[in-house]
Amino acid sequence: MPPGPGRAALLVDAGSRQHYADADLYDHEYRRRRDDVAWYRALAARALGGPGRILELGCGSGRVTLPLAREGHHVVAVDAAPTMLAALERRLERAGAAIRSRVRPVEADLRDVAVGGRFPLVLAAFNVLEHLYTRAELAACLARVAAHLAPGGRFAFDVQLPDPAWLARDPRRRWARTRFRHPRTGVAMIYSTSHDYDPVSQIALIRLYYARADGTGRERVVHLSQRKYFPAELEALLAASGFRLVERHGDFVGGPLQAGSESQVVVCERVVPRRGRRR
């Protein structure tokens, strides 16, 4: 049975934070995710024509940030999670002074971020916009993107393509059972998931379970909440905030968006209003 409204609101809030509290575990879980990094690197090279200035929203521990900085780009890297920014700082220290000088970490909320200046490229990689749970929250973020986007600039992001079969899964069952070793302690662990989905709010309340493989100790539950955006809806929401699609793909190698695609990979631009004729 899905949680009531009050409980759901608490879980949405928890799910916006808990998954990012352990940066070591987060980095371990997504260490093999590289296609999106290559796509954003190629986009930056194509859009900027060489080293340039980039605003990255939801930078996390720097999975995309550092590869961009290594290619000479200057990145303002924004995230709301202090744990992830601390992990980014550690990675920057290891990367050396030249790369460190090209990255400016900023702790800020996507709905009211203000870092000064305008950028020819703004990025929000790996489902960042799925942490904007209402139309008002998305509109607030897009307004900040618009405020930071240089004339002729591009805003690029990716979100998941909602999968009706996944959304309809039995919330009482466990899925994605995986055995791994914790990156910090080396303890053998079992990972599994379950979730509830509310088709009205379009929010998935995901539970990530971590248990010791030997059955000892207490199972740990981490919450993750994601707002699902359907393609036509997303295009309309972008248009309502003054953006239009320039590119839309179903993967990170340029494939079309279609049934079975995992992601919606989007590049958009601001619509410049035409001035009316004087009478």
C-alpha positions in Angstrom: 0.0 0.0 0.0 1.5 3.4 -1.0 2.3 5.9 1.8 -0.2 8.6 2.7 0.3 12.3 1.5 2.2 13.4 4.6 4.4 10.3 4.8 5.0 10.6 1.0 6.2 14.2 1.3 8.7 13.1 4.0 10.0 10.3 1.8 10.3 12.6 -1.2 12.5 14.9 0.9 14.5 12.0 2.3 14.9 10.6 -1.2 16.4 13.8 -2.5 19.3 13.5 0.1 19.9 10.0 1.4 21.3 8.5 -1.8 24.1 11.1 -1.8 25.1 10.9 1.8 27.8 8.2 1.2 30.0 9.5 -1.7 32.2 6.4 -1.7 29.3 4.0 -2.1 27.7 6.3 -4.7 30.9 6.4 -6.8 31.3 2.7 -6.5 27.8 2.0 -7.7 28.2 4.2 -10.8 31.8 3.6 -11.6 31.1 1.8 -14.9 28.7 4.5 -16.2 30.9 6.2 -18.9 28.8 6.7 -22.0 27.2 9.9 -20.7 30.6 11.3 -19.7 31.8 10.8 -23.3 28.7 12.4 -24.7 28.9 15.5 -22.6 32.6 15.8 -23.4 31.8 15.6 -27.1 29.0 18.1 -26.8 31.2 20.6 -25.0 33.9 20.3 -27.7 31.2 20.8 -30.4 29.3 23.6 -28.7 32.3 25.6 -27.5 34.8 24.9 -30.3 37.6 24.6 -27.7 38.1 25.3 -24.0 35.2 27.4 -22.6 33.0 28.1 -19.6 30.5 25.6 -18.4 27.9 25.7 -15.6 27.2 22.2 -14.3 24.1 21.6 -12.2 24.1 18.6 -9.9 27.8 17.9 -10.3 28.0 15.3 -7.5 31.6 14.1 -6.9 32.8 15.3 -10.3 32.2 12.3 -12.5 31.5 14.7 -15.4 33.3 17.7 -14.0 36.8 16.4 -14.0 36.9 15.0 -17.5 35.6 18.5 -18.7 38.3 20.3 -16.7 41.0 17.9 -18.0 40.1 19.1 -21.5 40.7 22.7 -20.6 37.1 23.9 -19.8 36.4 26.1 -16.7 33.5 24.6 -14.8 31.4 26.1 -12.1 30.2 22.9 -10.4 27.0 23.2 -8.4 25.5 20.7 -6.0 23.2 20.8 -2.9 24.9 17.8 -1.1 27.9 18.8 1.0 29.1 15.1 1.1 29.3 15.1 -2.7 31.1 18.4 -2.9 33.6 17.2 -0.3 34.3 14.2 -2.5 34.8 16.5 -5.5 37.3 18.6 -3.5 39.3 15.4 -2.6 39.3 14.4 -6.3 40.4 17.9 -7.3 43.3 17.8 -4.8 44.5 14.5 -6.3 44.1 15.9 -9.9 46.7 18.6 -9.4 46.9 22.4 -9.4 46.1 23.0 -13.1 42.8 21.1 -13.1 42.0 22.4 -9.6 42.2 25.9 -10.9 39.6 25.2 -13.6 36.8 24.1 -11.2 34.8 26.2 -8.9 32.6 24.1 -6.6 29.4 25.8 -5.3 26.9 24.5 -2.8 23.5 25.7 -3.9 19.9 24.6 -4.6 19.0 24.2 -8.3 15.8 26.3 -7.7 17.7 29.5 -6.7 21.3 29.0 -7.8 23.1 32.3 -8.6 26.8 32.1 -9.4 27.2 35.2 -11.5 27.9 35.6 -15.2 26.6 33.8 -18.2 27.7 30.6 -19.8 27.6 29.3 -23.3 26.8 25.8 -22.0 24.8 24.6 -19.0 24.7 20.9 -18.1 22.6 18.8 -15.8 23.8 15.2 -16.2 22.5 11.9 -14.9 18.8 12.5 -14.1 19.5 15.6 -12.0 16.2 17.2 -13.1 14.3 14.2 -11.6 14.9 15.8 -8.2 12.6 18.7 -9.2 9.3 17.2 -8.1 6.7 19.7 -9.2 6.1 22.0 -12.1 6.9 25.0 -9.9 10.3 23.5 -8.9 11.2 22.7 -12.5 10.1 26.2 -13.7 12.2 27.8 -10.9 15.3 25.8 -12.0 14.7 26.6 -15.7 14.4 30.3 -14.8 17.9 30.1 -13.2 19.3 28.3 -16.2 17.9 31.0 -18.4 19.4 33.7 -16.2 22.9 32.0 -16.5 22.7 31.1 -20.2 24.6 33.3 -22.7 22.9 34.4 -25.9 22.9 31.5 -28.3 24.0 29.2 -25.5 22.8 25.6 -25.0 21.3 23.8 -22.0 21.9 20.0 -22.1 20.6 17.3 -19.7 19.3 13.8 -19.5 16.5 12.2 -17.6 15.1 8.6 -17.8 12.4 7.6 -20.2 9.6 6.3 -18.0 9.2 2.5 -18.4 5.5 1.5 -17.7 6.5 -2.0 -16.9 9.1 -0.8 -14.3 6.6 1.7 -12.8 4.0 -1.0 -12.4 6.3 -3.4 -10.5 5.0 -5.0 -7.3 6.3 -2.7 -4.5 6.3 -5.7 -2.1 9.0 -7.5 -4.1 12.7 -7.0 -4.2 14.5 -6.3 -7.5 18.0 -5.9 -8.8 19.6 -8.3 -6.2 23.4 -7.8 -6.5 26.3 -9.0 -4.5 29.3 -6.6 -4.0 32.0 -5.5 -1.6 31.6 -2.2 0.2 34.3 0.1 -1.3 35.4 1.5 2.1 35.1 -1.5 4.5 35.5 -4.4 2.0 32.5 -6.2 3.7 30.5 -8.5 1.3 27.1 -6.9 0.8 23.8 -7.7 -0.9 22.0 -4.9 -2.7 18.3 -4.9 -3.7 15.6 -2.4 -4.5 11.8 -1.9 -4.3 9.6 1.1 -5.1 6.2 2.7 -5.1 5.0 4.9 -7.9 2.3 7.6 -7.7 0.9 8.1 -11.2 -0.7 11.5 -10.1 2.5 13.2 -8.9 4.6 11.0 -11.2 7.1 10.4 -8.4 8.8 7.1 -7.7 9.7 6.4 -4.1 12.6 4.0 -4.4 14.1 2.0 -1.5 17.7 0.8 -1.7 18.5 -2.1 0.6 22.0 -2.9 1.8 22.5 -6.0 3.9 25.6 -8.0 4.9 26.0 -11.1 2.8 26.6 -13.2 5.8 23.2 -12.3 7.2 24.5 -10.5 10.3 23.8 -7.0 11.4 20.9 -4.8 10.5 19.8 -4.1 7.0 20.2 -0.5 5.9 17.5 1.3 3.8 18.3 4.3 1.7 15.6 6.3 0.0 15.7 7.8 -3.4 12.9 9.8 -5.0 12.6 10.6 -8.7 10.1 12.6 -10.7 9.3 10.9 -14.0 9.0 13.1 -17.1 7.2 11.8 -20.2 8.6 13.1 -23.5 5.7 15.2 -24.7 5.2 16.6 -21.2 8.9 17.5 -20.9 8.8 19.3 -24.2 5.8 21.3 -23.1 7.3 22.2 -19.8 10.5 23.4 -21.5 8.4 25.5 -23.9 6.5 27.0 -21.0 9.8 28.2 -19.6 11.0 29.6 -22.9 13.1 26.8 -24.2 12.9 24.7 -27.4 14.5 21.4 -28.3 17.6 21.5 -30.5 18.4 17.8 -30.2 16.7 14.8 -28.5 18.2 11.3 -28.4 17.3 8.0 -26.7 20.9 7.2 -25.7 24.4 8.6 -25.5 25.5 7.5 -29.0 22.9 9.6 -30.9 20.2 6.9 -31.3 16.6 8.0 -31.7 14.2 8.4 -28.7 11.9 5.4 -29.0 10.1 2.7 -27.0 12.8 0.8 -25.1 15.1 3.8 -24.8 16.6 4.2 -21.3 17.2 7.9 -21.4 16.0 11.2 -22.9 19.1 13.0 -23.9 18.2 16.6 -24.6 19.9 19.8 -25.9 17.8 23.0 -25.9 18.1 26.7 -26.4 16.3 29.8 -25.2 13.5 31.1 -27.4 14.2 34.8 -28.1 10.9 36.7 -28.4 10.4 38.7 -31.5 9.8 42.3 -31.1 6.5 43.5 -32.4 6.3 46.2 -35.1 5.7 49.7 -34.0 2.6 51.3 -35.4 
